């Protein structure tokens, strides 16, 4: 039996929402990912076929709809319906509970440099920087999963994340163990504590180094303190 065989609304909702990976796909949609490839970058360990299957399930449930972008050959976009948007406080509540009660420390097997940089890209605040392009390079140390080197191209039009050298002069270099930058990102370290960690270095213009915590941003739930056992 695929479902729970119960008329209870909790059971019926879980038949759609509680399948493996589905809450994370919803997290990505709620965070603004629209293209299939964007969604996959947010769930890099999920196969493309399973992601496509979960999206079809969400479409059948009336939670997601595909929209064709006129004049764009890259394919359709996925958008949340009104029913999908109503899940926002639920997904946020699950994350808040996890931050407060579950995640005391970050295990090594949960570290992923690629996922961290994808998350960082969408939280950078270009308005805190001059309108001209700023290029920041992030070099990770002690990487078990994900790429070691990344480039962030930031200007008034937004932020591009590159895994190949874009050929521009680098204005700021950030060197850090992936675990320590992840801990800062999740609110488990302050900025001053991060700078005191072994292996963390900032190289570049002094004004960029000073302003970094203003424009780098942090995870949505970094402000939630951990109080679990």
N, C-alpha and C positions, 0 to 999 in steps of 0.2 A: 504494500500500500504506500503510495507516494505521499499522501497527506496524512493528517492525524485522525481522520474519521470523526471529527467533532464539529458541531455547529458553532462553538464558541468563537467570538470575533478574534480573540487572541490567537487561537489555533489557526484560523483562516488567514490572518495577517502573517503569521510565522511561516505558513506554507509558501508565501511569496518572498518574505524579507529575511528569513533566517537560514537560507541556504548558504553554504560556504562561499565566500568572496562577495556576496551580494551587498552587505552593508558597506564594504570598501568601495565597490563600484558606485554606490549612492553617495558616499563621501566625496569621491572625485567629481561626480556630476554637480553636487552642491557647492564644490569649490570652484566651479567654472569650467571644467574640462568639457569639451563639446565633440571633438573629433575622436574617432576610434583610437588612433595612435596616441593622442593625448591621454585618453583613459588608460591605455595600457602602460604608459610611462608611470602612472600612479599606482599600478598594481603589477610590477615587473615580473613577479613570480607566477602570475596567472597566464595560462596559455591563451593564445588568440582565439582558438575554437571555443574554449570555455567562456571567455569574455563575450563572444558573439552570442553564445547560448543564453547567458544571463541577461544580456540586453534584450533579446527576444522575449524572455520571460517577463521582464519589466514592461516591455511594450504591450504584451498580451494582457497584463494586469492593469493597463491604463496609467502607469507611473511615468513612462518615458515615451516620447514620440520622436520620430525622425523627421528632419526638415531638410529640404533641398535648398542649397544656397545658389541662387541664380548666378551664372557666369563663373562658378568655381568648380573646377574639375577634380578637386581633391576628394569628393564624395560628400555624403550627407552628414549632417550634424545631429547629435542627440540632445534633446532638451527635456527637462522635467515638465510634466503637466501640473495642473493645480494639485492633483493627488500627490505627485512627487514632491512638490514644494512643501506640502503639509508635513512631510517627513523631516524637514530641517531641524526642528527642535528635538525630535526623537534621536536622530543621529548625533546631534550636538550633546544631548543628554548622556548618551552612551559613552561618548568620548570624555565628557566631564567626569563621569563616574570612574572610568578607567584611569584617568590622570590622578584622581583623588585617592582611589582605593586600591588600585592594582599595580601600577607601574612605579615601584620604589626605585629600582635601578634598571639600567638598560643592559640586557644580555648581549654577549658578543654575536650570537647567531641572529639577532634582530637588526644588526647594523647594516646599512645599505647606503653607500655614498651616492649612488644614482638617485635613489628615492629622496634622500635628504636635499640634494641640489634641485630636484624638480619642485620640492616643497618650498625651498628658499626662493626660487625664481618668482613664484607667484605672490610672495609677500614683500618683495623689495619695493621701496617707496621712491620712485623717480622724482617726485615733487620735492624731496629733500636734497636733491642734487642740482647742479647747473643744467641748463637745457642741452648743452653740448654732450657728446657721447663720452661716457666713462667706461673703461674696460677694467674689470677686476678678474684676476685669475686665482682660482682656488686649487691648492695642491694638498691633497690628503696624504697622511702617513698611516701606516698600519691598516691598509684597506684589505678586507677579506672578500667583500662583495661590492661590485660597482666600479666605476672608473676612478682613477686617481687624480686626474687633472681636468679642470673645467674652466670655461671662460664665460663671464657674464658681461653682456653688452647692454648698457643702460643709457637711455636718452629720454627725451620728452615724449616719444612715441610708445615707450614701453621697455620691456626687458626681453632679450634673447639669450638663450642658454646654448652654448656650443660645446661639443666634445672634441672638435678639431680646431686647431689654432686658426682664428679668423684672419690673422695677419696684421692686426692693429697693435700699436704700441700699448703695453700694459701700464695702467696708471696705479694699480694697487695689487699687491700679491698677498694672499692669505694662505699661510701654511699652518695646518693643524691636524692632529689625530682625528679621525672621523668620529670616534666616540666622544671626544670632548666638545666638538662643535655640535654634535647631536644633543648632548646634555644641555648646552647653552640654548639651543633651539627650542627644547622642550621645557625650559624654565628651571632646570635643575642646577644651573650655574648662573651667577650674575656675570656681567661683562668683565668686571675686574677679576673675578675668579677665573674666568676663561683665559685672560691674558697671563695669569700666573701659572697656568698648566704647562707641564713639560712639552716641548715640541711646538708650541704656538708662537708664530711670528707674523708680524705685519710689516710689509715693506712698501714704500711709496710715499707720495706727498703727505706731509704731516696733516693737512686739513682733511684729507680723505680718511686717514687713520683715526683722527679724532671724531669725525662725523659718522663713522661706520655703524655704530649701534643705532643711530637715528634712521638710517636708510636700509639697513639689512633686514629689519623686521624680526619677528619670532612666530612660532606656531600659535594658532588661534587659542589654544588652551594652556599656553605657557604661564598664564597668570593664576591657574588653579593649583593650589598647594597640595602636596601629597600628604595624606593623614592616615593612610592604611598601616596595618601592622608590618 
